[in-house]
Amino acid sequence: MSTPQFWGADAPTQGAYKEHEVSEIFKPSAYASLLFNLASKRRVMSGQSLTIPAYQNLSFPTSTVLDEDQTIPLSKLTITAKTISMQERGRAVAITGMTERRSPWDVLQGHRDAVSKMMERELEEVISTALKTMPVKYVATSSSAQTITTNGTASGTIGSNPNIYHMQFIGNYLSDSLRVPMDGGSYKGVFRGNAILGIQRDDQYFELNRGLGTAPVEKLQVGKIGDIVLYKHNDSRVLSNSLNSSYSEGFVFGQDAVLFGFIEQIGLYYDFSKTKATDFGRFKYIAWMGDYGAGLFSDSASADLVRGLHWTTA
């Protein structure tokens, strides 16, 4: 049980809460569940995990030509299964009825907003944790050089934020070398603020985005470079803004890179009943809760199975 918000919790010397000398209440800046919106959703009907089959493209034979009396040869499709565990998660707050009755502002709404914000940030963190396990690691060692590893361990020290060169290189690498399927005709590049500034300060950025006219998605879309639509993320729990002191972390991924499975859909729950559990209405509870999990489509770095890369440093 969380500690309730009591009417008598404020110190008399501070006064504003009890004396109703209310100044403007500043809410946190707008926050959008960007990664949650970009993740693929799956309902888990039973059990405690989500199993995802991953189908690899068929290998081409030396020749597909058939002799007249030859039966069609068989190829075997390689299927791998990925299991994503589900976990019950949640958090609650409580306020007293006295607090709600005597407060000059809507304390209940304030608590509801705070719980909702925490839930949104929780979803982003769970999904970003999964994306950070992508086996392909991209380290920009300079503005025009990079180190790429496919074993899940980054090599080299980051020495540049993203720019036009790196975005074009990554777009070609994902589509040509790894054959990552696009999502809606493009890849998604999600970065913290320093990375976006690095891109926008590139002399070629303005020309590439002249007249693009793309409407912001969740007000976080900042442009497009080649095959990559760029998004700015604003939460330090999700992405770092200080790799090697001043460089940003990020993800570039395609279709079904990360999957979000749920048994019980995450959401807000209220207990405003006048029962013994709430001390006959003297306490009100607001909680976010869900039974869910997130994971990669595949842990493989093989072409056709891999779905993106992690922009990071060793």
Buried (B, 14 or more C-beta within 10 A) or exposed (E): EEEBBEBEEEEEEEEEBBEEEEEEEEEEEEBBBBBBBBBBEBEBEEEEBBEBEBEBEEEEEEEEEEEEEEEEEEEEEBEBEBEBEBEEBBEBBBBBBBBBEEBEEEBBEBBBBBBBBEBBBBBBBBBBBBBBEBBBBBBBBEBEBBBBBBEBEBEBBBBBBBBBBBBBBBBEBBBEEBBBEBBEEBBBBBBBBBBBBBBBEBEEBEEBBEEEEEEEBBEBBBBBBBBBBBBBBBBEEBBBBEBEEEBBBBBBBBBBBBBBBBBEEBEEEEBEEEEEEBEEEEBBBBBBBBBBBBBBBBBBBBEBBBBBBBBBBB
